[in-house]
Amino acid sequence: MKITAQTADRMALKDKSILAYLTGLPFLAVAVYFGYTTYVASGITNALWIFVILFISGLAAIFLNTSIFVDLNKASGQILYQQRRLIGSTFATYATADVLRIETRKEWQAENSSRNGISFPHQTLVAQSIIVFKNGQELPLDTQKGSSSRFSIGPAVLMGGGGKESALANQVAQFLGVPFQEVAPPGSGMGVNIGSGRIEL
């Protein structure tokens, strides 16, 4: 997420990821190349299903990729919210007076990696910022994002993330005049930040 425009009464936000294209396009290229060469060499075989699955996965990554655009206008009291995809987009309007708070939620995602030929599991800390309304409805301000910073606990390598996302979400909360809450995963010892306060978990 990034702030693309800001005045005293208006803030525009955009979250547009190219990660889906960076992963989807290689899947498509590999599937087409190896699928074609396999078909030319051996005809229709069971191996072709692997490339069909790769091709479908690449298409899904590209076509399901979502860009989020948010326009916060205190003068009109409206939030214009749009999610864009290559196929299908959604657009909605909300009232700024209905916003309860802005949250940045963090959670661990398990991954596997290898070092010196040895495979070991590690966890990546990802963060996502959300608008929470008084009626309980929630709107994502961005997609889940991780960080490249690392710290170790025991044999696992833990990835610390979400600092930039939290700072931007706090700016949105200050702009709207609502509380900001940072929610860390249970057992992380990171605590929950509400405004300038901190509650240990």
C-alpha positions in Angstrom: 0.0 0.0 0.0 1.1 3.5 -0.7 -0.3 7.0 -0.4 -0.6 8.5 -3.9 -2.2 11.8 -3.0 -3.0 13.7 0.2 -4.5 17.1 1.2 -6.2 18.3 4.4 -9.5 16.7 3.3 -8.5 13.9 1.0 -6.2 10.9 0.9 -5.8 8.4 -2.0 -4.3 5.0 -1.5 -3.2 2.3 -3.9 -2.0 -1.3 -3.5 -0.9 -2.7 -6.8 1.2 -5.8 -6.8 3.2 -7.1 -9.7 4.2 -10.3 -7.8 1.4 -12.3 -9.5 2.7 -11.4 -12.9 6.3 -12.2 -11.8 5.2 -15.7 -10.8 2.4 -16.3 -13.2 4.2 -15.5 -16.4 7.1 -17.9 -15.8 4.6 -20.6 -15.1 3.0 -19.9 -18.4 6.3 -19.8 -20.3 7.5 -23.1 -18.7 4.2 -24.8 -19.3 4.0 -23.8 -23.0 7.7 -24.6 -23.8 8.0 -27.9 -22.1 4.4 -28.9 -22.9 5.1 -28.3 -26.6 8.5 -30.1 -26.7 7.0 -33.0 -24.8 4.1 -33.3 -27.2 6.4 -33.1 -30.3 8.8 -35.7 -28.8 6.3 -38.2 -27.4 2.8 -37.2 -28.4 0.0 -37.1 -25.8 1.3 -38.6 -22.6 0.5 -38.4 -18.9 3.4 -36.0 -18.5 1.4 -33.3 -20.4 -1.0 -33.0 -17.4 1.9 -31.5 -15.4 2.2 -28.7 -17.9 -1.5 -28.2 -18.1 -1.6 -27.7 -14.4 1.3 -25.3 -14.6 -0.4 -23.4 -17.3 -3.7 -23.1 -15.4 -1.8 -22.1 -12.2 -0.1 -19.3 -14.2 -3.3 -18.1 -15.6 -5.0 -18.1 -12.2 -2.2 -16.1 -10.6 -2.5 -13.4 -13.3 -6.3 -13.2 -13.6 -7.0 -13.4 -9.8 -4.4 -10.7 -9.0 -6.2 -7.9 -7.2 -5.3 -4.2 -7.1 -6.9 -2.0 -4.4 -7.7 1.7 -4.8 -9.1 3.7 -1.9 -10.2 7.4 -1.9 -10.8 8.9 1.6 -12.7 12.2 1.5 -13.4 13.9 4.8 -15.2 16.9 3.1 -17.8 14.6 1.5 -17.7 12.1 4.3 -17.2 9.2 1.8 -14.8 6.4 1.2 -14.6 5.2 -2.4 -13.3 1.7 -2.5 -12.4 -0.3 -5.6 -10.9 -3.7 -6.2 -9.7 -4.3 -9.8 -8.9 -7.6 -11.5 -8.2 -8.5 -15.2 -11.6 -10.1 -15.1 -14.2 -8.3 -13.0 -13.9 -5.4 -10.6 -15.9 -4.2 -7.6 -16.7 -0.7 -6.5 -18.4 0.5 -3.3 -19.0 3.6 -1.3 -18.8 3.9 2.5 -19.2 6.6 5.1 -16.1 7.8 7.0 -18.3 8.3 10.1 -18.8 4.5 10.1 -15.1 3.7 10.5 -14.3 2.2 14.0 -10.5 1.8 13.6 -7.7 0.9 11.3 -5.8 -2.4 12.0 -2.6 -4.0 10.9 -2.8 -7.7 11.5 0.2 -10.0 11.6 0.4 -13.7 11.4 3.0 -16.5 10.8 3.1 -18.4 7.5 5.0 -21.6 7.4 7.5 -22.1 4.6 10.4 -24.5 3.8 13.9 -23.5 2.7 17.3 -25.1 2.3 20.8 -24.1 3.4 23.9 -26.0 2.5 21.8 -28.8 1.2 19.8 -29.1 4.4 16.0 -28.4 4.3 14.4 -26.8 7.3 11.1 -25.1 8.1 10.8 -21.5 8.9 8.1 -19.0 9.4 7.5 -15.7 7.6 5.7 -12.9 9.4 3.2 -11.3 7.1 1.0 -8.2 7.7 -2.2 -6.8 6.3 -4.0 -3.5 7.0 -7.7 -3.4 7.3 -10.5 -0.8 7.8 -12.9 -2.0 10.5 -16.4 -0.5 10.5 -18.7 -0.1 13.5 -21.0 -2.7 12.1 -18.2 -5.3 12.1 -17.6 -5.1 8.3 -13.9 -5.2 7.2 -12.2 -3.9 4.1 -8.5 -4.8 3.2 -6.3 -1.8 2.5 -3.7 -4.0 1.0 -2.7 -7.6 0.4 -0.7 -9.7 2.8 3.0 -8.7 2.7 6.1 -10.0 4.4 9.5 -8.6 5.1 13.1 -9.5 4.4 14.3 -8.8 8.0 15.3 -11.9 10.0 15.7 -13.0 13.6 16.2 -16.4 15.1 14.4 -18.2 17.9 15.8 -21.7 18.4 16.3 -23.7 15.2 13.7 -21.8 13.3 14.3 -18.6 11.3 11.6 -16.1 11.9 11.0 -13.3 9.4 10.0 -10.0 10.9 7.6 -7.9 8.8 5.0 -5.3 8.5 6.8 -2.2 9.8 6.1 -0.1 6.7 2.5 -1.3 6.5 1.9 -0.4 10.1 3.3 3.1 9.6 1.1 3.7 6.6 -2.0 2.3 8.3 -1.3 4.6 11.3 -1.2 7.5 8.9 -4.6 6.5 7.5 -6.0 6.3 11.1 -4.7 9.7 12.0 -6.1 11.2 8.8 -9.6 9.8 9.7 -9.3 10.6 13.4 -9.8 7.0 14.5 -7.7 4.6 16.6 -5.0 2.5 15.1 -4.5 -1.0 16.3 -1.6 -3.4 15.5 -2.4 -7.0 16.2 0.5 -9.4 16.6 0.2 -13.2 16.4 -0.4 -15.0 19.7 2.7 -16.1 21.5 5.0 -13.8 19.5 5.8 -11.6 22.5 5.4 -8.6 20.2 2.3 -7.2 21.9 -0.7 -5.3 20.6 -0.2 -1.7 19.8 -3.2 0.6 20.2 -2.3 4.1 19.3 0.8 4.8 21.4 0.0 2.1 24.0 1.2 -1.5 24.0 -0.3 -4.6 25.5 1.9 -7.7 25.9 0.5 -11.0 24.6 
